[in-house]
Amino acid sequence: MMQPGVLRRRELIPKVCARCLGRKPGTIPLLILIAATPMVAQDLPASPERPWHSSEERRIANEATRLRRSLLRIEPDKIYSLAELIDLAETHNPETRVAWENARARAAALGIARSELYPVLSAVALASVYREQVPFGSRFFRQTVPGYEASLELNYTLFDFGARRGRIAAEGARLLAANFVFNDVHRKVIYQVQQAYYRLLNASGQEIAARASLANAQTVQQSAEERLRNGLATLPDVLEARSVTAQAQYELQAILGAEEIARGDLATSLGTSAATTIRVQPLSEIPTPDSIGDTVEKVMSRALEQRPDLQEDLADIRVASAQRNEAQAAFYPSLDVKVYPRAQSLYLLQQTLPWAHTAGLNGELGFNLNWTVFDGGARRSRLAQTEARIRGAEAQASATRYRIEDEVWTAYSNLNTAFRQREAAAALLTAASQSYAAALESYNFGVRNLLDVTAAQRVLAQARSADVLARVQVLSTLADLAFRSADSIQAPRRPQP
């Protein structure tokens, strides 16, 4: 049974609406809109087993289609070098803009902190009318007092024992850390472009090698079919040669797919659509170094000087130290001054009396000394908190240092391994080419069987693939070492005169 009070409240709604309808025709649609608002507001999925869909989802999808598109234009006939691609990526990759805008926001935060060193000046203009009935004897007399006032208010902290300086130093260190993050984003973008570029070079080189292997397989197949027609080979030999050709064709198609993916990765790293076609230099035109001149100790030393992530950790130590100075200042008083000049003009109109007027320059000057005597240990806890942050930031910097040394050591070792594999792959390719040529020639003379030829052909195909991979691996590990040591973001050193 429903309570009578509830019934009365529900019956009241149509009566109110009827009165509103008679007085204000636009009230009913407004009430209907307000009542319908909860029905069209954001809601949760109806059940856990079905995806959530709503009109808000469609609005978000429409907003996604209107996102800012890249202004990067790739010339379809131009062959781009790695340096040109890196320049394009640093200009158009949105990650660099995100880091840049974050650094600008930190610079603005530093400006806000520095503003505490200056006074705050406010201007206020007021206009008012005051009316009341003033009793006098057995009668009331109406008084009307219009007033106009213009004032300035100046507030300034004279001293606070370094609290403002601590906040400014903390924001300055945060800006420094944001700048190092910006450099680190460039380092990662450059590395991303380099790795995508070398993956594309590898895929393109593997395509050339796969096409050469397919041509060899087709040559062997033609020889087998010719010998079958002349009665010098059997049908199983021809079928084996055909299967080898089909396998080479299959491997070529897989490599072509990998090459398409590598092109999309490279385009995406530049900040443009993955469907953009980018032409790059072939692997044969890119020189491959044979050794590295620096020792691993020199590379480690440069990495510890140049790595932005380590520099960011060191900036975090500065932030924590500045926060400690601010926490220490809370144990001492702060002195503020307030200056409040005010120009005032008042008028007075009393019943049965003429107008009256007065004007003048008034003001206030005050000093405020604020000193927290007891706060239950909050200041002491904040100070201990900042000291713990300092020790944590120092430990994090040490951990980053060890990680950087390990990364440089691994990259340096991988580079030396790549140099040795490059030499071995070149020797393997030479030997495999000679072995295949000899096996094919012997097969044509009837000295070797087809299985020997196909085996030599497979070894040659593997040698070609290994040679391409070894050459690209040298370039890729060089880029990895430059990434680990942060050489990739350093300005080129000018030669000494």
C-alpha angles and dihedrals in degrees: 000000000000120000117253092232091059092050092052092050092050092047089052094064099070091044092054091046091050091054090047089050091055095048106029117025092193095058097081096058089047092053091047090051092050092048092049095049096090090052094060097036125108113291139181126257111282095231139001096242100060132060118253119246130171143146089270089062090056091050091052090049090052090050090052090057090055096054116128110276125217117271091206113125118196117203106229096211098044123099108220125211122216092254091054091049091051091052090052092049094050089051101042108024106108092217091072091052091050091054091044093052090048089054090049090051089052090050089054090050089054089052090053091052092048091052088071088074090067131063122260113235120193129184120208130186120190134184123181144161120212121193130178143148110252117201118227119173108315095338140070121228123199117234124194117190116185112189137188124193136177120185144169124215121199122187124182136167108226096193138345102174095256103315093125092043089053092053091047092049090049093052091045090054090047089053089050090051091049090053090052090049088052090054090047091053089054090049091053094044091052090049091047091053092046094051093046089047093051092045088055091048090050092049092048092048091047089052091055090047092047092051090050090050090049090052090051091049091050090049091052090047092052090050091050093048091047091051090048091054089051092048094247098112138042130239093250088059090055092046090050090051091049091051090052090051091049090049091051090050090050093051090048092056091050090052091049089054091050089050091055090051091049091052090051091049091051093049092048092050088056092055100254138102118300089230091065113114114227123186117210136182115278118251092247091064095052115087116232117210120228099211145358121247100207124081121234090251091058092048091049091050092052091047093054089051098044110031108115094205091059090046089051090054090051089051089053088058088056091050092053092046091052090049089053090054089051091049091050091052090059089073090066132063127262126216123211130184126207125195117188116178113180132188112204134187119185131183127194129202117184125184111265090004131095125252119284127201139189133175136177150143114263132168151152136242119191143164123210120200111192120188124164107219099180131008104161094263096303094131092048091050092049090051091050089048093055092047089052089051090053092052091045092050091049091050091049091052090051091050091050090050092055091045091052092050090051092048092050092047091051094046092047091050091047090052093053089047090051091053091053093045089050090058092045093048092051091051091046092052092050093049094044092050092051092045093051093048091050093046093050092047092048090048091053088053091048095246098112130040127237094256089063090052095048091047090052089046092054091049089050092050090051090047092052091050092046092049092053092045092048093052092048091044091059091054093043095050090047088055090047092053090049088050093050093047094040091234088134093071098043120107112249111264115240116232115256114251 
